[in-house]
Amino acid sequence: MKKIYYYPLFIFLIVFLADKIVCIPSLLESGRRHYKAGQNVLLGINPVWNADKIKQSNGTTTISMFGSSRSYLFHEWKDIPLKENYFSKPFAIETRSIVKASDFLLNYLLIRSMEKTDYKPNLVVLEFSEEILNEKSPFTFKSKSEELILNSEELISILPYLEGEGRRNVIFKILFPSYNYRFQPLLAVSNLIKGKKIEEETLFVEMIALMNEKQPFDPKNVGFPLNSFPKGDYQGRIIDYTNQLIKNDILRNYKYSPNEEGVFHAIIDYLEKNNIPTVIWEPEVHPYYLEKRKQITGGNHFQELKGKYISETSKNIRTLSFVQDPLQCDVFVDASHISPVCIPEMSDRIFSVAKTIPNFKN
């Protein structure tokens, strides 16, 4: 009869060991298909890093950008005219690493993914937007950690930076990955027997096709100067769009997320540990939206967190805020986005800051 007491422990060990077997990368991949957008980006980014690695070996200074739609504006410029020559060699700006619905967790994983191909860019340019710190946003650590498949090494790497529910969820994922990732044993066996790879699947192939090279700037996307918005456009692009962001999108039900802060801290530590020269910048937004955002978030989070986590004597990281020091270019597409026509000035200022990084070799 006493042996009965060991049954629960025995069952637990079987489940635990089964999960460890599932953690074998090829097995986990085969039994957990139909990935969402974020996972497809992570799976598809390696060819991009390999291409950049080749450019670098051929004498090009490589710059990798990470951020949201506010960073994606750089993708609209095939050749950005700069006022000065900031680089001693030809340079290439990688914008295919920018994910519009972005968050710190996805950026952290993308930055870490460069290591898998033994690639380190000459410079990382990372966006910091306050909205990422909203725990109730559709694009958060909580939602992305449910969507993405993180291996044990990635989960363990962020664990010390989390607290509360975020920490508990990560611990549970480490212990029982097959449950959390909806592992399907029959699908795994089928895919392994047939030798089917994720690279051959339609969704993955389509995602790769979308990761196109930068396009020439389209004048149709200019927008309007700050004080020259037509009445109807100001109502739609500024006032109505601001209300949408507050009520239904990135600022809805605002609650500050310590876990988003934690992942930002993890990014800083990773960049420092691996001596990756980086400029972390805060985008400018329309004054109307900026004021509404301050009323909700309290503002100044960029200044607070950079003071908390980035050493003034860092040899790798510098910061730049276009909220604190706005651009001379005052053209906006909408409440949340500066016009692409302002990218040359933004680039000049970002790269002038980059040249002050001790470990930046251009």
RAJOPE-V188737 format. One line per field, one symbol per residue. ss: DSSP state (H for helix, E for strand, C for the rest). phi: phi as a letter, one per 20 degrees, with the letter a starting at -180 (. if undefined). Layout:
BEGIN
ss=???
phi=???
END
This chain:
BEGIN
ss=CHHHHHHHHHHHHHHHHHHHHHCCHHHHHHCCCCCCHHHHHHHHCHHHHHHHHHHHHCCCEEEEEECCHHHHHHHHCCCCCCCCCCCCCCEEEECCCCCCCCCHHHHHHHHHHHHHHCCCCCEEEEECCHHHHECCCCCCHHHHHHHCCCCHHHHHHHHCCCCHHHHHHHHHHHHCHHHHCCCCHHHHHHHHHHCCCHHHCHHHHHHHHHCCCCCCCCHHHCCEECCCCCHHHHHHHHHHHHHHHHHCCCCCCCCECHHHHHHHHHHHHHHHHCCCCEEEEECCCCHHHHHHHHHHHCCCHHHHHHHHHCCCCCCCEEEEECCCCCCCCCEECCCCCECHHHHHHHHHHHHHHHCCCCCCCC
phi=.ffgfeggfffgfffffffffffggfffffebelfeggfffffefggfffffffgffenefdcddcrdffefgffedfcefdfceecfcgccdedfeedgedbffffgffffffffdldcffbdddeccggfeefeffdcgffffffeedfgfffffegfedblffffffgffffcffffelfdgfffffffffmfdffeegffffffffeeffdffegfefncfgdcfggfffffedffffffffeccfdflgbfdfffgffgfffgfffffeldgbddcdfecfgffgfffgfeenmmffffffffddffdgeccccbdeffcffffdecebfdcffgfeggfffgfffffgfefgeedd
END
